[in-house]
Every structure is written in C-alpha cells, then in structure tokens.
Amino acid sequence: MGGQSSLLQARQIPSIDCRLLYIRRAVYPSRPVRELQEHSYTELYYITRGSGEFFIDKTLCPLQTHDFVIINPNVKHQLLSYEENDLEAIVIGMDGIFFTPNEFTDMNSSLYMKKSLKDNYSNISFYFKSILREVKKMDYNYEMVCQNLLEVLVTNIIRLTQCTITSTSSARTNKECTFIKRYIDHHFAESISLDYLAKMTHMNKYYMVHAFNKYIGYSPINYLIEKRISESKRLLETTNDSIAQIASKVGFSSQSYFSQVFKKSTQMTPNEYRKSKRLQ
C-alpha cells in the first residue's frame, strides 16, 4: 500500500482542564453604563466589528476588529466603543485555567493579554463562532462538542501567544459547591432547580452535578430532598401541623408527592413516623 505515515514524538501531552461557562455576542456602548466588572473566572474576547478600548488595571487598551483579549480572573475591566453601538465582540467565560505570558512573548501582563490578529484571525475566529453556533443550536451532545472546541481554541491561543496555562479549577469549584450547599440550607422550602443553581454559579449544569456529588456526597437535588425530609421530620415531631401543611412548609409541591418521597427515604409514611416518635 502506498502513502506515508508520521508518528507523534513520544512525550506526555498536557491536558487542558477548562470548562465553558458561557458564550455570547455582545455590543458595547460608548459611555460607561455600570461599574467595572470583575469575575472569578477567565474571559476571552474576540472583536468582530468596530473599534473601542478596554479599561483594564487603570490602563486604557485600544481595540479594533480582529483583536483578541484575555482577561484573567479577578481583574477589574470595562469595554467601551468609540461610537455608539459600534463595537461588537464574542465573549467566552471559562473556568479552570488562567494564562501567564513567558519572557519571550509580547503579551502585556499576567492580568490581561491582547493580541492583534490582523490577517491571521481566521483560526481563532472559527472556534469562537463554532462554539457560539453550537450553543445556539443545542443539537444532541452539543455540550461535548463545545468542550472539545474550547480545548482546541485554548491550544491555538497557547500556540499563538506562546503563553502558559495554570489550573485554577479545584479551589473555585469547592467554593461554588459550598455556596450551593449554603443556599439550599437556607432556601430549601423554595422552588430550586438545577438550571437555577447553574445560572447562579456560572457552572455547566452537568459538571455542577458531578462536582457537587463529589464534594458533598449527594447530587444537588438529592441533597435538597434530604434537607426537606430532615425538616419535615422535625415538624412531625414537634408540631401538630397537618401533613399537607408540613409538605407545603418544606417545599414539596403536593402532599401526595411529599408522602411518596418521605416513605422512600424512611420506609414509613409521615403519619406512621409521627406516631412512632410520640410513642417513645
């Protein structure tokens, strides 16, 4: 058989432990509309149209079409247009890594980095637009496709800028899981969904469930149910409230659903549980 094959060099390839939090297309005003932004995650900006400037770390950074900017975590910044609604960008929020320039790069600082792509924008532009398209279409397994595209985008950024990446995921993930736990502890009687928790923490819903389960030992919804069951036990033991009243107080949508979940958890109906405790 004809043809040639090439082998990769036998060396360990580092993994890129990053997660897509969001992607959006944004148009920016010419005047400040709010205070400077600051995030606990990294943002990537690709300028698709217009001109303007970033206010970053007390420095004005001019921008034009096909510029690319990295904003590392916890850096105050704001993006402004030179003309009203003239500046447009695709923005990616991502967690897990931050970028550090090495001594040979022309990047600005460890807080932010800007690169003018000029005639070499097609590769970076392709991945930004592909991720945005996947999120809008939401075809089957789009989350996996987006994750793979993001990792290739980060790899191309490393190649383009010659910077290095450092993992930041574990500390923030533990912080957000602690926040979710505390939120459920204080708001268990309210309507809480995975989508709502993911939106509050800027986490991918499926990754959030995995991380919370690893950190707490339950999924967020199972932890919520256990919290409601625990509080319902207390009310059954210490009050004369009806089963319907207790179901409503702890956040269940109906008495029948409460009774079903309670029996699955305790092997007793709420009435049986109440009677058993009062006989003691």
N, C-alpha and C positions, 0 to 999 in steps of 0.2 A: 504494500500500500504506500502511495506517495505521500508527500507532505512532511512537515517538520513540527516538532513539539518543543516547548520550552518549559523548564522546571523553575519553580519559585526557589529562591535561596532558603536553605534550611535554618530559619531563625524564628523566634517566637514573635507573633504578631500581637501587639497590644490591643485589648478590647476597648470599646468606647461605650462607657456606661452612662448614657444620656437618655432623657425622656422628654418627649414633646408635651408641653403644657397647653399651648395654643398657637394658632397661626391666624393672622388677619391681614386684610388690606386696609390701610388707613390713609386718610387725607388730613393734613395738618394746617392749622390756621397760621396767620402771620403775627398774631398777638398772643401772649400767654393767656391761657384760659383757666389754669389751675396752678397749684404749687408744683415744684419739681417732683418728679416721680422717683421712687426708689424701690427695688424689688430684691427678694432673697434668691432670685434665680437669674440666669443669663438671658439676655435678649440679643437677637440678631436682626439687623435692619438691612434691607436691600432697597435702595432708592430707585423706583421705577419711572418717576416722572418729576420734572421741576427742579427747583433749587431752593436752598434754605440753609439752616445752620442748627447744630446741636449746641446746647449749653450743657457742658459736662465738666464737673470738678472745677468750677469757676473759670472755665475756658470756653470760648466760642470756637466751634469747629465747623467751617463752611462745608456745605454738601451740594452735590449735583447728581444728575441722573447717572445711574450705574455705580454710584459709590456704595460701599459695603461697610457696615459699622458693627462692632461687637461691644456690647455693654456688659461688663462683668457684674456679679451680684453686689448689692448694697452700694451702688454708685448713683448719686442724685443726678438727674438729667432731664432735659426737655428738648423737644424737636419743634422748630418753627419754620414756616415758609417765608420766603421773601415777598411773595404776592399771595393774596387771599386764595386759599384752597388750591394753590399751585403745586405744593409738594406732596407726593404720594409715595408710599413705601409698603412693602410686605414685611411684616414683623413676626418673628418667631420667638416665643418664650420657651425656654428649655431648662431642665433641671439636671443636675448630676455632675457637671463639669464647669470649670472656668478656664479661660485662655490666658497664657503668660507668654509674652514675647521673649525671645532669646537675644543674646548680644549682637547677633548678625542681622536681625530684622529691622525694618524701618517703621515698626509699629510705634504708637505714641507712648503708651504706659501700660502698667498692669491693670489700670482701672478701665480703660477703654482702648479700642483699636479701630483705626479707619484705613480702608484700602480703596483707592480709586481704580476700578476695574477697566475703565475706558473701553478698549476694543476686545478685552478678554473677559467679558461679562457673561458670555453665553452659558458656560458650565454652571456657575453659581446660580444664575437666573433660572436655569432649567429645574434645579432641585427645589428652589423656593416655590416656583409656580406649580411644580408637580405635587408637592405636599399640600399646597392650597387647594388644588383641584381635587385631590383625594378626600380632603376633609369636607369639601362642599358636596361631593357626590355621595359619599358614605356608602360605597359599594361593599360587598361582602369582604371581610377581613381588611378593611381599609386601615385599621389601626396598625396592623403588622406591616403593611406597605409603607405607611408614614414613618414608622420606626426605622425601617431599613433605609428609606430615602434620607432620613435625618442623619443616620450614621455615615452614609456616603457623603452627604453635604459637609459634615464636620471633618471628614477625612480630606475632602477637597480644600476646605478652609485651612487645615494644617499644612497641606502642600502649598497653597497659595501664599500664606503668611509666614511659614516656617516657625510658627509658634508651637508651644507645647500645651497640653491639657492636664488638668489636675482634677481628680474626682472630689465631689462635694456632696454626694447623694445621701450617705448614711445619716449625717447629722440633721439635715433638713427633713428627711423622711421621718426620723424619730420625733422631731419637733411637731410635724404636721399630724402624726398619729396621736401624739399626746393631746394636741388641740382637738382632734376629733373625739377622743375619749372624754375629755372635759366637756365638750359641747353636748355630747349625748347624756352625760351625767346630769347636766343642768337643764336639758331641754327634751328629755325622753318622752314627756307627755305630748309633745308637739308632733306635727307631721314631718318626718325626716326621711329623705330618700338618698340613694347613692349618688344620683345626679346632683343633688343639692350639696352634699358633702364634698364632692369632687370640684364643684364650682367654687366653693368657699376656699378650698386649699390649692386651687390651680393644679390638681393632680389628675392624671389619667384615671378614669373610673376603675378600670380593671387592675391597674397597678396599685391603686389605693387599697382595693380589697386585699390583694396579695400582701402588701406591706403591713396593713393593719392586722391581718391574721397572724403574720409572722411576729409582730411586735406585741400584740395583746393576747393572742391565742384564740380569738374569735374573729369572724368577719364582722364588719360594722353593723350589719343588720342583725346578726345573731347576738352581738353584744347589746344592741338596743332592746331586743326581745328579752334577754336575760335581766336587763335593768328594769324593764316594765314588770316582769314576773316578780322580781325581788320586792319592788314597791307594792305590788298588789298583795303579796303575802303579808306585808306589814299592815296594810289596810284591813285585810281579812281578819287579822289577829287583834287589832286594836280599835276597830270601829264597827258600827252597826250598819254601815252603808250597804246598799243593795249591790248585787253582782253587776248590774248594769251601770250603777254609779261608779263603782270601782274600775270597771272596764274603761269608762269614759275618762276618768281621772288620770289613768296611767297611759292613755294614748291609743287604746285599741278602737277600731272603727265600729265594732259591734260586740254585743255580749256573747253571741254565739262563737265568733272568731276568738275572743278572749278565752272562753271556756275550752275551746279546742286546743289552743296553744298552751294554756295552763296545764291541762291534763297530759299533754305530750311531754311537758317539762317535769311534772311532779308525780305522774301516774295517778292523780286524783283530780276530781272536779273541784272548782272553787268552794262549793258548799261542803264537800267532804273534807277539804283541807281546813276550813273554818271550824267544823265540828271536832276534828281531831285535835286541834290546838286548844279548844275550850274544854275538852275532857281531861287535859293534862293538869 
